[in-house]
Amino acid sequence: MGTADELPGRPGGTAPHVVVGDVAALELGGADRHHLERVRRLRTGDLVSVTDGAGRWRWCRFGEELEPAGEVQVDPAPAPPITVAFALVKGERPELVVQKLTELGVDRIVPFLAERSVVRWEPDKAARNLERLRRVALEAAMQSRRTWLPEVAEVAGFDEVRALPGAAGADLDGSHPSLDRPVLLVGPEGGWSPDERAALPGVVGLGPTVLRAETAAITGAALLCALRSGLVEPG
């Protein structure tokens, strides 16, 4: 086992990154072990980073059991937390939205129903669909080497999301995105209804063109996360 000085400073590079229940009592799930052995083709002694999804992580060596290779590190929670609430869209696009929002660093993802939403999950499918979205978020968090997992909330209504502190709806004539309003609401394919538009607590613009609902969610998330990380300066 290498010394601490030989270990990478952060999860990243080509080393796999997996989520475990406890970084102090390392147990690898069967699906994750199969992926590391059969897909990533790890060999005994190869490095893998593990996280509990709540900011704690460490380097380990792969084998029949994970062997600690470094001390437990603790990443502070991102601040301010960024939320993107998006109206449900058709087909597999909700999975795409959740995957990309997770990769970008969004902290909370809230699917919701708007007046003009075409997609409405029946109660018997809602739990299954939500479980699928949460699995997508988990896989995307591991791929992007996140140490804080995003929350994927249950489907909400418009009144619930517009009442979130710091909320603003995406629309063409809005102001620049700002961390003063770190909760972005993205409407459905048909746009906001007049009543919804009037009820929005604020409006944020994402550019001069009309974006698809999923594109707007991803674009807004990228702008907010870039502002938070300092990659772009406030407008």
GUZA-440899 format. One record per residue (C-alpha): residue in one letter; x, y, z. Coordinates in Angstrom, 1 decimal, always signed. Example, Ala and Ser with C-alpha at 12.3 -4.5 7.8 and 13.67 -1.06 7.14 Angstrom:
BEGIN
A | +12.3 | -4.5 | +7.8
S | +13.7 | -1.1 | +7.1
//
This chain:
BEGIN
M | +0.0 | +0.0 | +0.0
G | +1.4 | +3.4 | -0.9
T | +1.9 | +6.2 | +1.6
A | -0.5 | +9.1 | +2.0
D | +1.9 | +11.3 | +0.0
E | +1.5 | +9.0 | -3.0
L | -2.3 | +9.2 | -3.0
P | -4.1 | +11.6 | -5.3
G | -5.4 | +14.7 | -3.5
R | -9.0 | +14.3 | -4.6
P | -11.3 | +11.6 | -6.1
G | -10.8 | +11.8 | -9.8
G | -8.5 | +10.7 | -12.6
T | -9.1 | +7.2 | -13.8
A | -9.7 | +5.6 | -10.4
P | -13.3 | +4.5 | -9.8
H | -15.5 | +6.3 | -7.2
V | -18.2 | +4.4 | -5.3
V | -20.8 | +5.2 | -2.6
V | -20.7 | +3.1 | +0.5
G | -22.8 | +3.2 | +3.7
D | -19.9 | +4.1 | +6.0
V | -16.4 | +5.1 | +5.1
A | -15.2 | +3.8 | +8.4
A | -16.7 | +0.3 | +8.0
L | -16.2 | -0.4 | +4.4
E | -18.7 | -2.7 | +2.7
L | -19.0 | -2.8 | -1.1
G | -22.4 | -3.7 | -2.6
G | -22.7 | -6.6 | -5.0
A | -23.6 | -4.5 | -8.0
D | -20.7 | -2.2 | -7.4
R | -18.2 | -5.0 | -6.9
H | -19.4 | -6.7 | -10.1
H | -19.0 | -3.4 | -12.0
L | -15.5 | -2.8 | -10.6
E | -14.4 | -6.4 | -11.3
R | -16.1 | -7.1 | -14.7
V | -16.5 | -3.7 | -16.3
R | -13.6 | -1.6 | -14.8
R | -11.5 | -4.8 | -14.5
L | -9.8 | -3.7 | -11.2
R | -7.1 | -5.9 | -9.8
T | -6.2 | -6.4 | -6.2
G | -4.4 | -3.4 | -4.9
D | -5.9 | -0.9 | -7.4
L | -7.0 | +2.4 | -6.0
V | -10.7 | +3.3 | -5.6
S | -12.2 | +6.3 | -3.8
V | -15.3 | +5.8 | -1.6
T | -17.8 | +8.2 | -0.2
D | -20.8 | +8.1 | +2.1
G | -22.5 | +10.8 | -0.1
A | -22.5 | +13.2 | +2.9
G | -19.1 | +14.8 | +2.4
R | -16.9 | +12.0 | +3.9
W | -14.6 | +10.1 | +1.6
R | -11.3 | +8.2 | +1.6
W | -8.9 | +6.3 | -0.7
C | -9.0 | +2.5 | -0.6
R | -7.3 | -0.5 | -2.2
F | -9.5 | -2.9 | -4.1
G | -9.6 | -6.6 | -3.2
E | -11.8 | -9.3 | -1.6
E | -12.4 | -6.5 | +1.0
L | -11.7 | -2.8 | +0.6
E | -8.5 | -1.9 | +2.4
P | -8.2 | +1.7 | +3.7
A | -5.3 | +3.5 | +2.0
G | -5.8 | +7.0 | +3.4
E | -7.5 | +8.9 | +6.2
V | -11.1 | +9.9 | +6.1
Q | -11.5 | +13.3 | +4.5
V | -14.5 | +15.6 | +5.0
D | -15.7 | +18.0 | +2.3
P | -17.9 | +20.9 | +3.4
A | -21.3 | +21.1 | +2.0
P | -21.5 | +23.4 | -1.1
A | -22.9 | +26.8 | -0.3
P | -25.3 | +28.1 | -1.2
P | -27.2 | +24.9 | -2.0
I | -28.5 | +24.9 | -5.5
T | -32.0 | +23.5 | -6.4
V | -33.4 | +23.0 | -9.8
A | -37.1 | +22.1 | -10.1
F | -38.2 | +21.0 | -13.5
A | -41.7 | +20.2 | -14.9
L | -41.9 | +16.6 | -15.9
V | -41.0 | +16.0 | -19.6
K | -41.7 | +13.1 | -22.0
G | -39.8 | +9.8 | -22.5
E | -36.4 | +9.4 | -21.0
R | -35.7 | +13.1 | -20.8
P | -36.3 | +13.2 | -17.0
E | -33.4 | +10.8 | -16.6
L | -31.2 | +13.0 | -18.8
V | -32.0 | +16.0 | -16.8
V | -31.3 | +14.3 | -13.5
Q | -28.0 | +12.9 | -14.8
K | -26.7 | +16.2 | -16.1
L | -27.8 | +18.2 | -13.1
T | -26.0 | +15.7 | -10.9
E | -22.8 | +15.9 | -12.9
L | -23.0 | +19.8 | -12.8
G | -23.2 | +19.8 | -9.0
V | -26.9 | +20.6 | -8.2
D | -27.8 | +19.7 | -4.6
R | -31.5 | +19.2 | -4.9
I | -33.6 | +18.2 | -7.9
V | -37.4 | +18.5 | -7.7
P | -39.7 | +17.2 | -10.5
F | -43.0 | +19.0 | -10.5
L | -46.3 | +19.2 | -12.2
A | -47.3 | +22.5 | -14.0
E | -50.6 | +23.4 | -15.5
R | -49.4 | +22.7 | -19.0
S | -47.4 | +19.5 | -18.1
V | -48.1 | +16.8 | -20.7
V | -46.5 | +14.1 | -18.6
R | -48.3 | +13.1 | -15.4
W | -47.1 | +10.0 | -13.5
E | -49.9 | +7.7 | -12.3
P | -49.6 | +6.9 | -8.6
D | -48.7 | +3.2 | -9.3
K | -45.8 | +4.3 | -11.5
A | -44.6 | +7.3 | -9.5
A | -42.7 | +5.4 | -6.9
R | -41.0 | +3.3 | -9.6
N | -40.1 | +6.3 | -11.7
L | -38.7 | +8.2 | -8.7
E | -36.6 | +5.2 | -7.7
R | -35.2 | +5.1 | -11.3
L | -34.3 | +8.8 | -11.1
R | -32.6 | +8.4 | -7.8
R | -30.5 | +5.5 | -9.3
V | -29.6 | +7.7 | -12.2
A | -28.4 | +10.4 | -9.7
L | -26.4 | +7.9 | -7.8
E | -24.6 | +6.6 | -10.9
A | -24.0 | +10.1 | -12.1
A | -22.6 | +11.1 | -8.7
M | -20.1 | +8.3 | -8.8
Q | -19.1 | +9.0 | -12.4
S | -18.5 | +12.7 | -11.6
R | -16.7 | +11.9 | -8.4
R | -19.1 | +13.8 | -6.1
T | -18.8 | +13.4 | -2.3
W | -22.2 | +15.0 | -1.7
L | -25.1 | +13.1 | -3.3
P | -28.0 | +15.3 | -4.6
E | -31.4 | +14.8 | -3.2
V | -34.0 | +13.8 | -5.8
A | -37.3 | +14.9 | -4.2
E | -40.8 | +13.4 | -4.8
V | -42.9 | +15.0 | -7.5
A | -44.3 | +18.3 | -6.2
G | -46.9 | +20.8 | -7.3
F | -46.3 | +24.2 | -8.7
D | -47.4 | +26.0 | -5.5
E | -44.9 | +23.9 | -3.6
V | -41.9 | +24.8 | -5.8
R | -42.7 | +28.5 | -6.2
A | -42.8 | +28.8 | -2.4
L | -39.3 | +27.5 | -2.0
P | -37.0 | +30.2 | -0.5
G | -34.9 | +31.8 | -3.2
A | -37.0 | +30.6 | -6.1
A | -37.2 | +32.1 | -9.5
G | -38.7 | +30.9 | -12.7
A | -36.9 | +30.6 | -16.0
D | -38.3 | +32.8 | -18.8
L | -37.1 | +34.9 | -21.7
D | -37.4 | +38.4 | -20.2
G | -35.8 | +37.5 | -16.8
S | -32.8 | +39.0 | -15.1
H | -29.4 | +37.5 | -14.9
P | -29.0 | +34.3 | -12.9
S | -27.8 | +35.0 | -9.4
L | -26.9 | +33.1 | -6.2
D | -29.4 | +35.4 | -4.5
R | -31.9 | +33.1 | -6.1
P | -30.4 | +29.7 | -6.0
V | -33.6 | +27.8 | -6.7
L | -34.4 | +27.6 | -10.4
L | -37.9 | +26.6 | -11.6
V | -38.1 | +25.4 | -15.2
G | -41.6 | +25.1 | -16.8
P | -43.0 | +22.5 | -19.2
E | -42.7 | +22.3 | -23.0
G | -45.8 | +24.5 | -23.4
G | -44.4 | +27.2 | -21.1
W | -45.9 | +28.8 | -17.9
S | -49.6 | +29.4 | -17.8
P | -50.6 | +33.1 | -17.3
D | -51.5 | +32.3 | -13.7
E | -48.2 | +30.6 | -13.0
R | -46.2 | +33.4 | -14.7
A | -48.0 | +35.9 | -12.5
A | -47.3 | +33.8 | -9.4
L | -43.6 | +33.4 | -9.9
P | -41.6 | +35.1 | -7.1
G | -39.0 | +36.2 | -9.6
V | -37.9 | +35.5 | -13.2
V | -34.5 | +34.5 | -14.5
G | -33.4 | +34.6 | -18.1
L | -31.2 | +31.9 | -19.7
G | -30.4 | +33.6 | -23.0
P | -32.2 | +35.1 | -26.1
T | -33.5 | +31.8 | -27.6
V | -36.4 | +29.6 | -26.7
L | -34.9 | +26.4 | -25.0
R | -36.4 | +23.0 | -24.7
A | -37.4 | +22.3 | -21.1
E | -34.6 | +19.9 | -20.5
T | -32.0 | +22.3 | -22.1
A | -33.3 | +25.1 | -19.9
A | -32.8 | +23.0 | -16.7
I | -29.3 | +22.0 | -17.7
T | -28.3 | +25.5 | -18.8
G | -29.6 | +27.1 | -15.6
A | -27.9 | +24.6 | -13.5
A | -24.6 | +25.1 | -15.3
L | -24.8 | +28.9 | -14.8
L | -25.7 | +28.7 | -11.1
C | -23.0 | +26.1 | -10.4
A | -20.4 | +28.1 | -12.3
L | -21.3 | +31.2 | -10.3
R | -21.0 | +29.3 | -7.1
S | -17.6 | +27.8 | -8.0
G | -16.2 | +31.2 | -9.2
L | -15.8 | +30.0 | -12.8
V | -17.9 | +33.0 | -13.9
E | -18.4 | +36.4 | -12.3
P | -21.8 | +37.7 | -11.4
G | -23.4 | +39.9 | -14.1
//
